Amino acid sequence: MLNNKTILITGGTGSFGKCFTKYVLQNYDPKKIIIYSRDEYKQFIMQNEFKEYKDKLRFFIGDVRDLDRLKRAFNGVDYVIHAAALKQVPACEYNPNEAIKTNIHGAMNIIEAALDSDVKKVVALSTDKAVNPVNLYGGTKLVSDKLFIAANAYAGAGDLCFSIVRYGNVAGSRGSVIPFFKNIIDKGGKELPITDYRMTRFWISLTEGVKLVIKALEESKGGETFISKIPSFKITDLAQAMMPGCEMPEVGIREGEKLHEIMVTVEDSMTTYEYENHYIVYPQMVWSQDKMPVPTGKKVPDGFSYSSGNNTVWLTVDEIKERLKEIDLEH
């Protein structure tokens, strides 16, 4: 699928971009991987980390807000992975216009550039925060998701299709609680604060996220949202796994934070199908009978929802301890 293909990753110097690049280079033989991002220093660091693959990598300085630069970067590209976004909830709340410019206008630019080039597939990374959003970041990603789904209406009779991959905070990423807890432990702290004792999260690794994106590249027909089946854990169990026997003061939920990560809503259940290792939410709007994806999985029951709170698979404290050993907190 990816052999002899040119792949462009927006926001490619981030945790996902690095993991995706490494996984593809080790398991496939791509023609070229283009890292598109706006931070030249991060590109310099990544170039040094991937020296052995220098013949396969290209680094483009650019912003998803810049349509002309995107069009130039998309020249000769087969697949686009759109990972660039402003993700920090408080920063988006304080700088709403900037979040809109990157997360919404940037998504529109990706779509326009793809439509005007020979790109075959675009996979956009979504987030649980786009589902029933309670903060501006989630709101911008909801709009972004809708734009990418609707973009299939403009792709015409060609091969181009747009799809979405959705997951929550990656275990060990800068946005997760694990490095926060680790920092407290490294400084000699004796307690780990819990915002709410009821809080749960999904556990997904960077590699699992990468594999889901590759599945979307392989299987998408246009407009699908791919969601992995992954285990849940309680934040209190995570704290005990990282510091057994520690005190866990409850400090109150933060603004814009949810108790549980939600991936599939009751409303989405009407077009959601279950597969062995994932769910797919199919588009409700029909734009072309010839290009509409045909579900082959098992239709979920009406009223179904999928969240870290109602999941049927849970990690124990001991299982969390084992998974923590696999996390690289330096990426």
C-alpha positions, -999 to +999 in steps of 0.1 A: +000+000+000+027+025+010+055+011-011+068+036-037+043+062-025+049+098-015+034+107+019+030+141+034+025+146+071+013+180+084+026+188+118+051+160+111+076+169+138+051+161+166+049+128+185+026+112+160+046+124+129+078+109+143+062+076+152+044+073+119+076+082+099+096+056+119+070+029+115+065+034+078+103+035+071+108+003+090+079-016+076+074-003+040+095+012+012+080+046+005+093+067-023+094+098+000+080+111+032+075+149+034+075+165+069+054+197+066+056+220+097+063+255+107+091+250+134+125+249+117+143+239+149+120+208+154+127+199+118+164+202+124+161+179+155+141+153+135+165+154+106+193+144+130+171+117+145+164+101+111+199+106+095+200+070+083+168+077+062+179+110+048+173+099+012+137+091+019+128+123+039+121+159+028+114+188+052+091+216+041+088+248+062+051+259+060+019+265+078-015+249+071-028+285+071-009+291+039-028+276+010-002+285-017+026+268+003+004+237+007-003+235-030+034+236-037+041+209-010+013+186-024+029+184-058+035+147-065+020+135-032-001+104-030-013+104+006-017+132+031-019+127+069-032+158+085-019+159+121-013+197+125-035+215+150-035+238+180-043+212+207-039+228+241-073+234+256-065+265+277-044+281+249-073+277+225-098+292+250-075+322+254-066+325+217-098+314+199-091+332+167-058+315+164-073+281+170-099+288+143-073+299+118-052+267+123-078+240+131-107+252+108-092+274+081-062+251+080-085+221+074-102+240+045-068+247+030-058+210+032-090+201+014-085+228-013-049+218-019-058+181-022-087+189-046-063+209-068-036+182-069-032+145-077-035+134-040-053+101-037-062+100+000-063+123+029-066+110+065-072+137+092-066+130+128-095+138+151-100+137+189-125+126+215-129+163+223-146+168+189-175+146+202-201+166+221-175+194+225-173+214+258-144+236+248-133+256+219-106+231+208-132+204+206-155+228+187-129+235+161-121+198+156-158+190+152-160+216+124-127+202+109-142+166+110-174+178+092-153+197+066-132+166+057-163+144+055-181+169+033-150+173+011-159+140-005-188+157-022-163+179-041-139+151-051-160+142-081-155+110-100-117+108-093-099+086-068-095+112-041-112+105-008-111+120+027-115+101+059-109+106+097-092+087+125-103+095+160-087+087+193-081+104+227-049+114+245-020+091+236-005+074+266+026+093+276+021+122+252+025+157+264-013+161+266-017+130+288-016+129+326+013+103+327+042+128+322+025+152+347+025+124+373+060+114+364+073+149+370+058+150+405+074+116+413+108+127+399+107+157+422+101+136+452+064+143+456+044+120+479+009+125+465-007+126+430-036+150+426-068+136+409-092+161+394-122+137+399-121+102+413-147+091+387-124+101+358-115+075+331-095+075+299-088+052+270-053+037+266-038+039+232-001+040+222+014+060+194+020+028+174-016+018+178-026+052+165-003+049+135-017+015+127-052+029+127-042+056+103-026+030+079-058+010+081-078+041+071-054+046+042-059+010+031-096+007+035-113+042+033-137+049+005-146+084+016-162+100+047-156+072+073-144+079+109-122+050+122-121+044+159-100+017+176-113-008+202-090-001+231-091-006+269-101+019+295-085+027+328-093+047+359-071+077+366-069+066+403-056+032+391-030+050+370-018+069+400-015+037+421+004+020+393+029+049+391+032+055+429+018+025+448+001+036+481+003+073+473-022+098+486-046+110+459-062+144+469-092+153+447-086+188+434-116+194+411-122+190+374-106+216+352-124+240+328-132+223+295-123+188+308-146+157+306-150+128+330-148+103+302-134+102+266-163+098+242-157+083+207-192+073+195-223+091+205-259+077+206-267+098+176-237+083+157-250+048+164-273+050+135-244+047+110-218+029+132-206-006+124-184-029+145-154-048+132-130-071+150-106-044+163-123-011+155-156+008+148-164+028+117-189+057+118-201+060+082-213+093+068-250+101+070-250+123+039-250+106+004-231+126-022-224+099-048-238+064-050-207+053-068-183+063-041-203+057-009-186+033+014-205+000+019-203-013+055-192-049+058-192-051+096-219-056+122-243-027+128-242-016+164-276-014+183-295+018+182-287+038+213-251+024+214-223+047+226-186+041+231-168+059+258-140+052+283-167+052+310-190+025+295-162+004+279-163-034+285-125-038+286-105-023+316-069-023+326-060-034+361-033-016+381-008-044+373-017-042+336-011-005+337+023-010+353+033-033+324+021-009+298+040+020+315+072+001+308+067+005+271+062+042+271+089+066+259+084+099+277+111+116+258+094+116+224 
